[in-house]
Amino acid sequence: MDKVQNILRKALKLKPVDKCFIIEGLRLNLDKPNRTIDEMWILEAEKRLQAFKDGKLATIRFEDVFEEE
């Protein structure tokens, strides 16, 4: 952990533009597709769609959701 803390200390001393460069690089590295998670979401979406078609899913009208109070 000392190595990571050292990197953070050094990064905090950088110019804002250089900090943004590092942040973007880390974000892009973390934001990679995960096939397992994608497959889980596909199954969940299919399950919810089928529940909707079967009338087993409670729904809320669009107008009610976005109605201003």
C-alpha positions in Angstrom: 0.0 0.0 0.0 2.9 2.3 0.6 3.7 2.2 -3.2 0.1 3.2 -4.0 0.1 6.0 -1.4 3.4 7.3 -2.8 1.9 7.3 -6.3 -1.1 9.3 -5.0 1.1 11.8 -3.2 3.1 12.4 -6.4 -0.1 12.6 -8.5 -1.6 15.2 -6.2 1.3 17.5 -7.0 0.7 17.4 -10.7 -0.8 20.2 -12.8 -4.6 19.9 -13.3 -4.2 18.9 -17.0 -1.8 16.1 -16.0 -4.2 14.9 -13.3 -7.0 14.8 -15.8 -4.8 12.7 -18.1 -4.1 10.2 -15.4 -7.8 10.1 -14.3 -9.0 9.5 -17.9 -6.4 6.7 -18.4 -7.5 5.0 -15.2 -11.2 5.4 -16.1 -10.7 3.9 -19.5 -8.8 1.0 -18.0 -11.5 0.3 -15.5 -14.4 0.7 -18.0 -13.9 -2.5 -19.9 -16.8 -4.7 -20.9 -17.3 -7.7 -18.6 -19.0 -10.5 -20.6 -20.2 -12.2 -17.4 -21.9 -9.1 -16.1 -23.3 -8.3 -19.5 -24.8 -11.8 -19.8 -26.3 -11.5 -16.3 -28.0 -8.2 -17.3 -29.3 -9.7 -20.5 -30.9 -12.6 -18.6 -32.4 -10.1 -16.0 -33.8 -7.9 -18.8 -35.4 -10.9 -20.5 -36.9 -12.0 -17.2 -38.3 -8.6 -16.6 -39.7 -8.3 -20.1 -41.4 -11.7 -19.8 -42.9 -10.7 -16.4 -44.2 -7.6 -18.0 -45.7 -9.5 -21.0 -47.3 -12.0 -18.5 -48.8 -9.2 -16.5 -46.8 -10.1 -13.4 -44.9 -6.8 -13.2 -46.4 -3.7 -11.7 -46.0 -0.7 -14.0 -46.1 3.1 -13.6 -47.4 5.3 -16.4 -44.7 7.6 -18.0 -46.8 10.7 -17.2 -46.9 9.7 -13.5 -43.2 9.2 -13.3 -42.3 12.5 -14.9 -45.2 14.6 -13.6 -44.0 17.8 -12.0 -45.2 18.4 -8.4 
